[in-house]
């Protein structure tokens, strides 16, 4: 399995990038938001996520299920 290079990520990334980079579905990302697992910000109708929050979530062992 190819290791993710997190250094290439911006400090803030949009939902589409999160889904592509983590290989998760839109529903999974929505469930993480709903359950308070990942903070987000909304700007002009788009949702954005902090790289540090995603790394924290990954370190906790969430795998998209």
PDB file as gemmi writes it, atoms N, CA and C in Angstrom:
CRYST1    1.000    1.000    1.000  90.00  90.00  90.00 P 1                      
ATOM      1  N   UNK A   1       0.839  -1.180   0.000  1.00  0.00           N  
ATOM      2  CA  UNK A   1       0.000   0.000   0.000  1.00  0.00           C  
ATOM      3  C   UNK A   1       0.885   1.245   0.000  1.00  0.00           C  
ATOM      4  N   UNK A   2       0.543   2.210  -0.814  1.00  0.00           N  
ATOM      5  CA  UNK A   2       1.317   3.441  -0.932  1.00  0.00           C  
ATOM      6  C   UNK A   2       1.092   4.329   0.293  1.00  0.00           C  
ATOM      7  N   UNK A   3       2.192   4.826   0.852  1.00  0.00           N  
ATOM      8  CA  UNK A   3       2.110   5.707   2.014  1.00  0.00           C  
ATOM      9  C   UNK A   3       1.723   7.118   1.569  1.00  0.00           C  
ATOM     10  N   UNK A   4       0.836   7.766   2.334  1.00  0.00           N  
ATOM     11  CA  UNK A   4       0.407   9.129   2.029  1.00  0.00           C  
ATOM     12  C   UNK A   4       1.515  10.110   2.352  1.00  0.00           C  
ATOM     13  N   UNK A   5       1.726  11.065   1.479  1.00  0.00           N  
ATOM     14  CA  UNK A   5       2.676  12.135   1.734  1.00  0.00           C  
ATOM     15  C   UNK A   5       1.889  13.349   2.205  1.00  0.00           C  
ATOM     16  N   UNK A   6       1.762  13.488   3.510  1.00  0.00           N  
ATOM     17  CA  UNK A   6       0.949  14.563   4.078  1.00  0.00           C  
ATOM     18  C   UNK A   6       1.599  15.929   3.914  1.00  0.00           C  
ATOM     19  N   UNK A   7       2.886  15.950   3.613  1.00  0.00           N  
ATOM     20  CA  UNK A   7       3.560  17.241   3.461  1.00  0.00           C  
ATOM     21  C   UNK A   7       3.069  17.999   2.234  1.00  0.00           C  
ATOM     22  N   UNK A   8       2.499  17.297   1.265  1.00  0.00           N  
ATOM     23  CA  UNK A   8       2.016  17.963   0.055  1.00  0.00           C  
ATOM     24  C   UNK A   8       0.631  18.579   0.250  1.00  0.00           C  
ATOM     25  N   UNK A   9      -0.032  18.283   1.347  1.00  0.00           N  
ATOM     26  CA  UNK A   9      -1.362  18.829   1.618  1.00  0.00           C  
ATOM     27  C   UNK A   9      -1.259  20.279   2.059  1.00  0.00           C  
ATOM     28  N   UNK A  10      -2.246  21.065   1.691  1.00  0.00           N  
ATOM     29  CA  UNK A  10      -2.364  22.431   2.212  1.00  0.00           C  
ATOM     30  C   UNK A  10      -2.821  22.360   3.662  1.00  0.00           C  
ATOM     31  N   UNK A  11      -2.747  23.481   4.372  1.00  0.00           N  
ATOM     32  CA  UNK A  11      -3.227  23.503   5.752  1.00  0.00           C  
ATOM     33  C   UNK A  11      -4.732  23.269   5.824  1.00  0.00           C  
ATOM     34  N   UNK A  12      -5.459  23.750   4.828  1.00  0.00           N  
ATOM     35  CA  UNK A  12      -6.907  23.541   4.728  1.00  0.00           C  
ATOM     36  C   UNK A  12      -7.191  22.867   3.392  1.00  0.00           C  
ATOM     37  N   UNK A  13      -8.001  21.812   3.422  1.00  0.00           N  
ATOM     38  CA  UNK A  13      -8.369  21.140   2.169  1.00  0.00           C  
ATOM     39  C   UNK A  13      -9.886  20.961   2.134  1.00  0.00           C  
ATOM     40  N   UNK A  14     -10.428  20.909   0.934  1.00  0.00           N  
ATOM     41  CA  UNK A  14     -11.879  20.768   0.820  1.00  0.00           C  
ATOM     42  C   UNK A  14     -12.285  19.298   0.920  1.00  0.00           C  
ATOM     43  N   UNK A  15     -13.569  19.082   1.044  1.00  0.00           N  
ATOM     44  CA  UNK A  15     -14.101  17.736   1.238  1.00  0.00           C  
ATOM     45  C   UNK A  15     -13.743  16.779   0.120  1.00  0.00           C  
ATOM     46  N   UNK A  16     -13.760  17.247  -1.108  1.00  0.00           N  
ATOM     47  CA  UNK A  16     -13.428  16.394  -2.240  1.00  0.00           C  
ATOM     48  C   UNK A  16     -11.998  15.867  -2.119  1.00  0.00           C  
ATOM     49  N   UNK A  17     -11.079  16.748  -1.744  1.00  0.00           N  
ATOM     50  CA  UNK A  17      -9.688  16.320  -1.559  1.00  0.00           C  
ATOM     51  C   UNK A  17      -9.556  15.323  -0.411  1.00  0.00           C  
ATOM     52  N   UNK A  18     -10.284  15.546   0.669  1.00  0.00           N  
ATOM     53  CA  UNK A  18     -10.255  14.606   1.800  1.00  0.00           C  
ATOM     54  C   UNK A  18     -10.707  13.231   1.339  1.00  0.00           C  
ATOM     55  N   UNK A  19     -11.817  13.195   0.606  1.00  0.00           N  
ATOM     56  CA  UNK A  19     -12.348  11.912   0.143  1.00  0.00           C  
ATOM     57  C   UNK A  19     -11.366  11.203  -0.786  1.00  0.00           C  
ATOM     58  N   UNK A  20     -10.759  11.945  -1.688  1.00  0.00           N  
ATOM     59  CA  UNK A  20      -9.805  11.350  -2.627  1.00  0.00           C  
ATOM     60  C   UNK A  20      -8.550  10.854  -1.918  1.00  0.00           C  
ATOM     61  N   UNK A  21      -8.008  11.656  -1.039  1.00  0.00           N  
ATOM     62  CA  UNK A  21      -6.761  11.303  -0.376  1.00  0.00           C  
ATOM     63  C   UNK A  21      -6.927  10.155   0.618  1.00  0.00           C  
ATOM     64  N   UNK A  22      -8.082  10.093   1.287  1.00  0.00           N  
ATOM     65  CA  UNK A  22      -8.310   9.047   2.283  1.00  0.00           C  
ATOM     66  C   UNK A  22      -9.075   7.855   1.722  1.00  0.00           C  
ATOM     67  N   UNK A  23      -9.501   7.963   0.475  1.00  0.00           N  
ATOM     68  CA  UNK A  23     -10.273   6.887  -0.173  1.00  0.00           C  
ATOM     69  C   UNK A  23     -11.524   6.543   0.638  1.00  0.00           C  
ATOM     70  N   UNK A  24     -12.276   7.592   0.969  1.00  0.00           N  
ATOM     71  CA  UNK A  24     -13.528   7.413   1.698  1.00  0.00           C  
ATOM     72  C   UNK A  24     -14.665   7.995   0.861  1.00  0.00           C  
ATOM     73  N   UNK A  25     -15.877   7.653   1.227  1.00  0.00           N  
ATOM     74  CA  UNK A  25     -17.045   8.147   0.509  1.00  0.00           C  
ATOM     75  C   UNK A  25     -17.539   9.450   1.120  1.00  0.00           C  
ATOM     76  N   UNK A  26     -18.391  10.118   0.380  1.00  0.00           N  
ATOM     77  CA  UNK A  26     -19.011  11.349   0.870  1.00  0.00           C  
ATOM     78  C   UNK A  26     -19.809  11.057   2.135  1.00  0.00           C  
ATOM     79  N   UNK A  27     -20.472   9.919   2.167  1.00  0.00           N  
ATOM     80  CA  UNK A  27     -21.278   9.538   3.326  1.00  0.00           C  
ATOM     81  C   UNK A  27     -20.409   9.351   4.565  1.00  0.00           C  
ATOM     82  N   UNK A  28     -19.241   8.750   4.395  1.00  0.00           N  
ATOM     83  CA  UNK A  28     -18.328   8.561   5.524  1.00  0.00           C  
ATOM     84  C   UNK A  28     -17.886   9.907   6.079  1.00  0.00           C  
ATOM     85  N   UNK A  29     -17.510  10.821   5.194  1.00  0.00           N  
ATOM     86  CA  UNK A  29     -17.087  12.141   5.632  1.00  0.00           C  
ATOM     87  C   UNK A  29     -18.233  12.861   6.343  1.00  0.00           C  
ATOM     88  N   UNK A  30     -19.443  12.715   5.822  1.00  0.00           N  
ATOM     89  CA  UNK A  30     -20.612  13.315   6.463  1.00  0.00           C  
ATOM     90  C   UNK A  30     -20.840  12.713   7.848  1.00  0.00           C  
ATOM     91  N   UNK A  31     -20.683  11.414   7.967  1.00  0.00           N  
ATOM     92  CA  UNK A  31     -20.879  10.746   9.253  1.00  0.00           C  
ATOM     93  C   UNK A  31     -19.831  11.225  10.270  1.00  0.00           C  
ATOM     94  N   UNK A  32     -18.596  11.410   9.824  1.00  0.00           N  
ATOM     95  CA  UNK A  32     -17.557  11.923  10.716  1.00  0.00           C  
ATOM     96  C   UNK A  32     -17.921  13.317  11.220  1.00  0.00           C  
ATOM     97  N   UNK A  33     -18.464  14.160  10.320  1.00  0.00           N  
ATOM     98  CA  UNK A  33     -18.888  15.508  10.739  1.00  0.00           C  
ATOM     99  C   UNK A  33     -20.043  15.419  11.727  1.00  0.00           C  
ATOM    100  N   UNK A  34     -21.052  14.652  11.391  1.00  0.00           N  
ATOM    101  CA  UNK A  34     -22.255  14.513  12.213  1.00  0.00           C  
ATOM    102  C   UNK A  34     -21.914  13.999  13.611  1.00  0.00           C  
ATOM    103  N   UNK A  35     -20.990  13.052  13.672  1.00  0.00           N  
ATOM    104  CA  UNK A  35     -20.610  12.463  14.956  1.00  0.00           C  
ATOM    105  C   UNK A  35     -19.560  13.289  15.700  1.00  0.00           C  
ATOM    106  N   UNK A  36     -19.169  14.415  15.119  1.00  0.00           N  
ATOM    107  CA  UNK A  36     -18.208  15.289  15.780  1.00  0.00           C  
ATOM    108  C   UNK A  36     -16.784  14.763  15.775  1.00  0.00           C  
ATOM    109  N   UNK A  37     -16.482  13.840  14.868  1.00  0.00           N  
ATOM    110  CA  UNK A  37     -15.136  13.269  14.816  1.00  0.00           C  
ATOM    111  C   UNK A  37     -14.132  14.177  14.128  1.00  0.00           C  
ATOM    112  N   UNK A  38     -14.631  15.049  13.252  1.00  0.00           N  
ATOM    113  CA  UNK A  38     -13.729  15.918  12.505  1.00  0.00           C  
ATOM    114  C   UNK A  38     -14.330  17.317  12.403  1.00  0.00           C  
ATOM    115  N   UNK A  39     -13.628  18.317  12.905  1.00  0.00           N  
ATOM    116  CA  UNK A  39     -14.119  19.693  12.786  1.00  0.00           C  
ATOM    117  C   UNK A  39     -14.011  20.176  11.341  1.00  0.00           C  
ATOM    118  N   UNK A  40     -14.815  21.144  11.003  1.00  0.00           N  
ATOM    119  CA  UNK A  40     -14.793  21.692   9.650  1.00  0.00           C  
ATOM    120  C   UNK A  40     -15.208  23.150   9.691  1.00  0.00           C  
ATOM    121  N   UNK A  41     -14.907  23.836   8.613  1.00  0.00           N  
ATOM    122  CA  UNK A  41     -15.356  25.218   8.431  1.00  0.00           C  
ATOM    123  C   UNK A  41     -16.062  25.306   7.097  1.00  0.00           C  
ATOM    124  N   UNK A  42     -17.026  26.205   7.022  1.00  0.00           N  
ATOM    125  CA  UNK A  42     -17.775  26.374   5.789  1.00  0.00           C  
ATOM    126  C   UNK A  42     -17.546  27.780   5.248  1.00  0.00           C  
ATOM    127  N   UNK A  43     -17.236  27.856   3.959  1.00  0.00           N  
ATOM    128  CA  UNK A  43     -16.998  29.122   3.303  1.00  0.00           C  
ATOM    129  C   UNK A  43     -17.650  29.080   1.936  1.00  0.00           C  
ATOM    130  N   UNK A  44     -18.598  29.986   1.717  1.00  0.00           N  
ATOM    131  CA  UNK A  44     -19.321  30.052   0.446  1.00  0.00           C  
ATOM    132  C   UNK A  44     -19.906  28.704   0.032  1.00  0.00           C  
ATOM    133  N   UNK A  45     -20.469  28.005   0.995  1.00  0.00           N  
ATOM    134  CA  UNK A  45     -21.146  26.749   0.711  1.00  0.00           C  
ATOM    135  C   UNK A  45     -20.250  25.529   0.591  1.00  0.00           C  
ATOM    136  N   UNK A  46     -18.955  25.707   0.717  1.00  0.00           N  
ATOM    137  CA  UNK A  46     -18.022  24.574   0.642  1.00  0.00           C  
ATOM    138  C   UNK A  46     -17.468  24.293   2.021  1.00  0.00           C  
ATOM    139  N   UNK A  47     -17.229  23.016   2.287  1.00  0.00           N  
ATOM    140  CA  UNK A  47     -16.685  22.598   3.570  1.00  0.00           C  
ATOM    141  C   UNK A  47     -15.182  22.394   3.447  1.00  0.00           C  
ATOM    142  N   UNK A  48     -14.469  22.853   4.466  1.00  0.00           N  
ATOM    143  CA  UNK A  48     -13.011  22.734   4.494  1.00  0.00           C  
ATOM    144  C   UNK A  48     -12.582  22.103   5.806  1.00  0.00           C  
ATOM    145  N   UNK A  49     -11.481  21.373   5.739  1.00  0.00           N  
ATOM    146  CA  UNK A  49     -10.964  20.630   6.880  1.00  0.00           C  
ATOM    147  C   UNK A  49      -9.497  20.976   7.080  1.00  0.00           C  
ATOM    148  N   UNK A  50      -9.079  21.051   8.332  1.00  0.00           N  
ATOM    149  CA  UNK A  50      -7.677  21.333   8.641  1.00  0.00           C  
ATOM    150  C   UNK A  50      -6.852  20.053   8.539  1.00  0.00           C  
ATOM    151  N   UNK A  51      -5.698  20.173   7.949  1.00  0.00           N  
ATOM    152  CA  UNK A  51      -4.790  19.040   7.815  1.00  0.00           C  
ATOM    153  C   UNK A  51      -4.489  18.431   9.185  1.00  0.00           C  
ATOM    154  N   UNK A  52      -4.254  19.255  10.178  1.00  0.00           N  
ATOM    155  CA  UNK A  52      -3.921  18.755  11.516  1.00  0.00           C  
ATOM    156  C   UNK A  52      -5.064  17.921  12.108  1.00  0.00           C  
ATOM    157  N   UNK A  53      -6.314  18.291  11.821  1.00  0.00           N  
ATOM    158  CA  UNK A  53      -7.460  17.523  12.324  1.00  0.00           C  
ATOM    159  C   UNK A  53      -7.558  16.164  11.638  1.00  0.00           C  
ATOM    160  N   UNK A  54      -7.238  16.127  10.363  1.00  0.00           N  
ATOM    161  CA  UNK A  54      -7.268  14.865   9.628  1.00  0.00           C  
ATOM    162  C   UNK A  54      -6.176  13.935  10.138  1.00  0.00           C  
ATOM    163  N   UNK A  55      -4.976  14.484  10.369  1.00  0.00           N  
ATOM    164  CA  UNK A  55      -3.876  13.683  10.893  1.00  0.00           C  
ATOM    165  C   UNK A  55      -4.237  13.116  12.258  1.00  0.00           C  
ATOM    166  N   UNK A  56      -4.843  13.953  13.102  1.00  0.00           N  
ATOM    167  CA  UNK A  56      -5.268  13.495  14.431  1.00  0.00           C  
ATOM    168  C   UNK A  56      -6.259  12.337  14.321  1.00  0.00           C  
ATOM    169  N   UNK A  57      -7.207  12.465  13.410  1.00  0.00           N  
ATOM    170  CA  UNK A  57      -8.202  11.423  13.205  1.00  0.00           C  
ATOM    171  C   UNK A  57      -7.547  10.126  12.734  1.00  0.00           C  
ATOM    172  N   UNK A  58      -6.608  10.230  11.820  1.00  0.00           N  
ATOM    173  CA  UNK A  58      -5.909   9.049  11.309  1.00  0.00           C  
ATOM    174  C   UNK A  58      -5.100   8.366  12.420  1.00  0.00           C  
ATOM    175  N   UNK A  59      -4.481   9.169  13.270  1.00  0.00           N  
ATOM    176  CA  UNK A  59      -3.688   8.600  14.361  1.00  0.00           C  
ATOM    177  C   UNK A  59      -4.560   7.850  15.350  1.00  0.00           C  
ATOM    178  N   UNK A  60      -5.822   8.261  15.457  1.00  0.00           N  
ATOM    179  CA  UNK A  60      -6.760   7.554  16.332  1.00  0.00           C  
ATOM    180  C   UNK A  60      -7.181   6.219  15.733  1.00  0.00           C  
ATOM    181  N   UNK A  61      -6.916   6.026  14.436  1.00  0.00           N  
ATOM    182  CA  UNK A  61      -7.196   4.739  13.822  1.00  0.00           C  
ATOM    183  C   UNK A  61      -8.476   4.655  13.036  1.00  0.00           C  
ATOM    184  N   UNK A  62      -9.094   5.779  12.684  1.00  0.00           N  
ATOM    185  CA  UNK A  62     -10.313   5.721  11.879  1.00  0.00           C  
ATOM    186  C   UNK A  62      -9.949   5.350  10.469  1.00  0.00           C  
ATOM    187  N   UNK A  63     -10.709   4.435   9.886  1.00  0.00           N  
ATOM    188  CA  UNK A  63     -10.393   3.937   8.556  1.00  0.00           C  
ATOM    189  C   UNK A  63     -11.541   4.056   7.578  1.00  0.00           C  
ATOM    190  N   UNK A  64     -12.515   4.902   7.859  1.00  0.00           N  
ATOM    191  CA  UNK A  64     -13.607   5.107   6.920  1.00  0.00           C  
ATOM    192  C   UNK A  64     -14.823   4.228   7.173  1.00  0.00           C  
ATOM    193  N   UNK A  65     -14.801   3.408   8.200  1.00  0.00           N  
ATOM    194  CA  UNK A  65     -15.949   2.539   8.482  1.00  0.00           C  
ATOM    195  C   UNK A  65     -16.898   3.194   9.455  1.00  0.00           C  
TER     196      UNK A  65                                                      
END                                                                             
